[in-house]
């Protein structure tokens, strides 16, 4: 192959990678502004306005506490995503046409998020439905987006490319969250009610998601797929995917380790604000500021850990990040109440390890996927990311119920990082990559 051809191929690959980064830039705003900051409190207030004297709303005649509507809607969205992802993943691998499926998922989610502008008054049913649709579409779109990684980056580039993608996402989340917070905190000076400001913030995330999705749709390309058998319906496809993964037990071993330590990561993210408000007595403005700090530092963390992986390999770097998570939780246990400075220090620690541990886990898994089954296997990866992260919140809740201490609850999560460390350390990743039929990078 001539030098000119190699140079042209490298240029095409870089162009496609840059387009790929922009899907993280597009969709991460939904996770940050909508799911993490604004929608939960606002949808709860809408449901409370519609509640009866006992504090219940009655979707489809079912009595539901107004304060539980958001959590139940998120749970239903996860169930919907778990049902849809294996079907979409298998179809993407069978046809090789991922781009139309990515477009459908992205614009379904973007449209549902933009429609949250209309969540005024007592429209809690509309809010719950839009959340279910947007969150399920986000999961399906992320699965398809992740499945491009083995196709657009050779093994030696994968850690860096995955880390840049996460960094793009956190940068976009930070940028839009700053604008949203200016609008929200200064809504009176803009002549807006608090509710209208929140609705504009929600809708703007949908518009952002839809607009920037155009970049990856223009730059990513579909690849011809080998002949595959027809997609099985419903749970049969999920069962078929699991059966196929059993032929690659080392890939399953990595997925199990990821499931455990990622459960700990997701629980820390979701419960840190509860810990800050209930145990440390911190105000809402402090908590939102901490969320923003996590987003900003996660950019540096993702890029920095990507560089470490080039020197020490992805597996060792992830193992190091799990040690850092454990140290961060231990420090959190001793935080004094009413001291926002130390809570910001804790948020900084979380931010620095968050992006890198997620980015490198994704790139390492991409090496363990058999060629031609990228979307199908990443549907299982995404389900372990979104659909299986319930043990951590359960342990957190049970520990608090038994001890009455949020400090004990937060330190109990160390178990997920310790067990995940042991499980990951036992995975022979070089052998796993070879067994999957992929070339083994020099540093892994």
Secondary structure by P-SEA (a helix, b strand, c coil): ccaaaaaaaaaaaaaaaaaaaaaaacccccccccccccaaaaaaaaaaaaccccbbbbcccccccccaaaaaaaaaaaaaaaacaaaaaaaaaacccaaaaaaaaaaaaaaaaaacccccccaaaaaaaaaaaaaaaaaaaaaaaaaaccccccccaaaaaaaaaaaaaaaaaaaaaaaaaaaaaacccccccaaaaaaaaaaaaaaaaaaaaaaaaaccccccccccccccccaaaaaaaaaaaaacaaaaaaaaaaaaaaaaaaaaaacaaaaacccccccaaaaaaaaaaaaaaaaaaaaaaaaaaaaccaaaaaaaaaaaaaaaaaaaaacccccaaaaaaaaaaaaaaaaaaaaaaaaaaaaaccccaaaaaaaaaaaaacccccaaaaaaaaaaaacccaaaaaaacaaaaaaaaaaaaacaaaaaaaaacccccccc
